[in-house]
Amino acid sequence: MAEPKKKGFGDLINITSDAFGASSGDSEAAYMEGAPKMVNNRQSVYRVPLSMIRPDRFQARFMLPYELREDFYTQKADWTETVRRWLKLAEKDRLIRREIDELIALGDSLHDTGQIKPVTGQVVNIGGRDVFQMLTGERRFWATALKSVREGQGEEPYVLALIDNQPSLEKQIAENMAYKALTPVGKARAAARMVLEANNIKPDNAQDEFAYFRKINDVRLSDETREVLMKTLQLERTYYGRLMKFFELPENLLEICDRAEMPERVLREIVSYAPEYWTGAVQYYAEHEGRTYQDVHAFLERAAGREKPRAVRLPTDPATKSARSIKRVLLNVEELPQDDKIGSLADALIGESDKEEAARILTHLEQLTAAVQQRFASLK
């Protein structure tokens, strides 16, 4: 007797969607049921149930909290159980709650206006079962999952998905940055994965993601990879090296830094101190909104026993305040990620000006340069 044929992706889609054959030109009823629609003459958008989808565990922007990731990605917990545990964590963690609130708002938007932009990925066979390996769109996946669990929906939800036969890491990173800028930790992950994959070091879903990213310590940066980093992330070698230092932090602290969207300057300040101070400094920054680099620096100095009493600063006149702002910009030019730092600063300075306003800026800069040169000559 012939062995029964395993169900393929097309078969699974037909099973999970009675309206699979419907197109955008079909009846309103079929459209409201979420039937697939043609994107163009060569591509189709499919309805894919959430249980069939596998998000990328190693992408730059992490969604799931650290303590949920292992069980979900090794399939010890399905998406429904993972969402329930995620909601529980949000009750006592304001950073997780902030992420959940964003996803809930996205889920409501998807329900009200429809999912305009499909997720993307490829169909792969794992253990004899076809699954949709997601490349982009994890926020839409979890927003849909959260809405389903919170509202107690009986039927399994789905997302609209576009099969991408030419997936690339660059596409995934571009999609992440299109939503909003990557955090410094996210940018470090993006850079590390690009370099690792360029050296044929591929991630494995059974492997802890933090262990994977830390393999970057054993890899040299080639000229070719440097060019890719510059093209995709605008990272030059020095800046790349600073980002890789963040992987010295333990994974639980790295996750807090990521969720708190900790600025790069604060991260670099923390890792410049001994590891014994890292936990306190990270928690100090994350526990309240609005804390700055100066606040964290003062905290670390106190923790290290090196705090110096600060003299009371008297109010300054407008010229001094403006001069301090200009000085701060000029002395921190090297912090800019672009290769042409002065050029990028010039672009930003006059990019939104008309010719008349740009001429005024240029005149003042020339006068300021001449005045500074004159005073510089008299310095001893």
N, C-alpha and C positions, 0 to 999 in steps of 0.2 A: 504494500500500500504506500502510495506516494506521501512523503512528508508534507504537511500543510505549509503553505507559503506564509512567511512572516509578514505581518502588516507593515507596509511602507508608510512614508510620510503622507502621501496623497490619500492612502486608505484611512489613516488616522484622522486627517482633516475631514474627510467625508463622514466618518463616524461621528465626530464631535460637532459637525455643523450641517444641519439639514438643508440650509440655504447656501451651501458651498458654491453651487453653480450660479448663484444670482450675481448680477453685475449692477453697476451704478444706474443703469437704465431700467431696472426692474421695478416692480411695484413698491409703493411706500412701505407696505407691511414687511416685505422682504428686507428692505433697507433698514427698518427699525430693528429687525432681528439681528442686525450686525453682520449681514452678508458681506463677503469680500467685494471689493471694488477694484476696477482696473486703474492702475496708476498711469500707465501709458501702453502703447501697443505691444511692448515686450515684457512687461513686468506685471505680476499679480500680487495683491495683498491678501494674506490668508488670516483666518481666525485661528489662533493657536491657544488651546487651554493652558492655564498656568502650570498644571502638573507636568506638562510636556517640556517646559522651558528650563534651561540651565543658565543662569547669569554667569558672567565671567568673574571668577573669584579673585583674579589678580589685576583687575583694572585699577586705574589711578585713583578714582573716587570711590571710597568705601561707603556702602550704605548700611549694611548690617553691623550692629555692635559686635565687638570682639568676642564676647561670650556666647553669641549665637551662631557665629560663622562656621565653626567646625561641624556642628551637628547638621546644619542645613546643607553645606556643600558636600558632605559625605553621605547625605540622604538618610541620616538617622532621624531627622525631623522634616516633615513636609512644610509647604509654604503656610498652611493654616496654623499649624502648631508654632511655627516660627513667628508669625505675626502676633499670636496671642502672648507669647513670651516677650516679644518686643514691646507691646503695649503695657505689659506689667513693668518692664524696666523704665518706661517713660514716666511712670507715676512717681518715681523717686530721683530721676536724673533730668535736670532742666535742659541739658544739651541734647539728649536723646528726644526729649519732648519737643524741642524746637524742630528737629528733623522730622519727627512724626507729624507735627502740625503742617509743615510744608507739603508733605506727601498727601495728607488728608485734603488739603486745599487743591492739590493737583488732581486727586481722584474725583473731587466734586466737579472740577472744571472738565475733566474727561467725560463725566456723565452728562453735563449740561450741554457741551458743545461738540462732543464726539472726539475720538482720538484721530486728530488730523495727521499727525506724523507717526508712521509705523515704527516699531522697533525693527532692528535688523539682526541677521545672524545666518547660521548655516544649519542644515540638517545633518546630524551625525548619528551613527549607530553605536550605542553603548550597551554591552551585554545582550545583544540581540534585539534591542529596543531603539526605535528612532526617537531622538530628542532634538529640540531646537536649541542649539548652542548660541546664546545671545551675544552679539557684539556691541550693540548700542541700545539704550532704552531701558536701563534697569530702574530708573525712577518711575517710569510709566508702569512697569511690572509691579513694583511694590505699592504704588498708589492704588492700582486696581485690586491687589490682594488685600490691602488695608480696608478699602471700602467694602469689599465682600464680607470680611470677617466682622467688621463693626456693625454692618447692617443685617447680618445673619442670612445672607443670600443662600438659597437652597441649591441652585445650579452652579456648577463650576464656572467661574468667569474666564474670559479670554482677553487677549490683546491682539491688535492687528499687527501683522509681521510681514516684513519684506525679506525674501531670501537674497542674500548677498553672496554671489559666487566668487567674489574677489575681496574677501575681508582683509583688513590690514590694521595694524596697531595704530598707525597714523590716523586712520578714520576714527577709531575709537577715541583717541585723545582729542581730536578736533571736535567731536561731538560733546565730550565732557566740557571742554572749554567754551563751547557755544552756549551752554546753559548758564554758566557763570565761571569766573576765573578759578582755576584749581588753587587749593590751599598750598602753602609751601610743602606740606607733607605729601599732598597729592602730586605736586609737581616733582618731588623727589621720587615717588613711585613711578611716575610716567617716564622719567629720565632713566631710572635704574632698569626698568623693563625693556626699554628700547636698546640699551647697551647690552643687556643679558641676551636678548633674542638675536641681536646682531652677532653675538658670539655663539649662537646656536644653543643657548641654555634656555630651554623651554619650561614653562611651569607645568606642574602636575596637580590635578585637583585633590589628590590624596596628600599633598604636601602642604604644610603650614605656610601661609603667604609671607609671613615675616621672615621665616628661614629662607624662602626663595629670594626675597629682595636683598637680604644680607649677603647673598652670594656675590653681590657687586664688589665686595672688598677684594675678591680674587681675580677681578677682570681689569685689564688695562684698556684705556680709552684710545682707540685708533683714530687716525686722521679722518677716515671715512665716517666713523660713528660720530665724530665731532661735528661734521658737516650736517648729518641728519638731525642731531640735537639742536643745532643752530637754526635749521630750517623749520623744524616742527615746534620747538619750545623757546627759540631765541636764547639758548643757553651757550655761553662760552665756557671754556675749560675751568677757569677759576670759580665761576659761579656754580658749575656742576659739582666741583669738589666740596663746596660749602653745603650743598644740598645733601650729598651722600653722608655727611657727618651726622645728619639727623637719625640715621639708622642705628646709631650707637644707643639711642634711647630704648628702654624696654617697650615691648609692644603695647602694654596697657597705657603707658604714658604717651606713646606716639599716637594712640587713638584719641586720647583727650586733646592733645595738641591739634589734631586734625578736626575734631568736632567743634572745638572752640575757635577754629579758623585763626589760630595763633600766627601773628606776623612773623616773617622770616627773621627780622632783627631780634625779636624776643627769643625765638628758638635758638639762634646763634649765641645769644647771651647766656641762656641756660646751659647749653652744652659746653660752654667755655669754663664753667665751674666744675668742681669735683662731683662725681655721680651721687654722692651722699646728699646733695642739695637739690637734685633734680625733681624728686617727687613733690617736695614742698613747694617748689617754684611753679611747677606745672599746675598743681591744684590751686595755688594762690591766684594765678592768672585766670583760671577757668571758673572759679566759684562766683565771680561777679562780672557783669558787663562793664566795659569801659576802662579796664585797667590797661596801662600803657607800658612801653619799654622802660620808662623811668621808674614806674612803680615796681616792676619786676627786678630791675637792677638794685633798687634800694632794699627790696626784700632779700635778695641774695647777699648783698653786703652785710645786712644785719645777721643773716644766718651764718655767714663766714666770720663774723666778729670784726668786720672792717668798716663799719658804718662811721661816717664822719659827719659831725654836725654841720648843717647847711646854714650859711649866713642868710639873713633876711634880704630878699631882693626887692629893691625899691622900684616903683613904677618907672618905666622908661618913656622917653619922648618918642613920637612916631618915627623919626628918622632912625633911631637906634633899633626899634622893633623891626622896621623894614630891613635894616642892614643885617640883623641876626637871621632873618628868614633867607636872605640872599646868600649869606655865609653858609648856612646849613645846607642849602642846595648845592653850592659849589664844592664844599668839602666832602659831600657824599656822592659825587658824580660816579665814582668807581663802583657804587652799589648798583648802578643801572645794569640790567642784564644784557642790553644790546651791545654789539661789537663796536659800532660807531656811537660812543656815548655822547659826545658833544653834538653830533649831528642829530641824534634822536631828541636831545634836549632842545635844540633849535627848532625841530619840527613841532614839538609840543608847545613851544613858546609862541610861535606865530601861526600855527596850523589853523586856528579858528579866527584869525584876524584878517581884515581887509588890507589893501595896500597902504592906505593912509595910516591905519593903526600900526601896522608893521613898521612903517617908516619912523613913527614916533618912538617905538621900542628900540629900533636900531640907533637912532640919534642919542637916546638916553644911555644906551649901553656904551656907545663910543665915548660920550662925555664921562661916564663913570670909569671906564678903562683908563682914560687920560688922567683923571683925578687920582685913581689908585696908584698908577705908575709914578706920579709926582710924589705921593706920600711914601711910596715904597723906596724911592731913591734916598729919602731922608732917614730911613730906618737904620739903626746901628746894629 
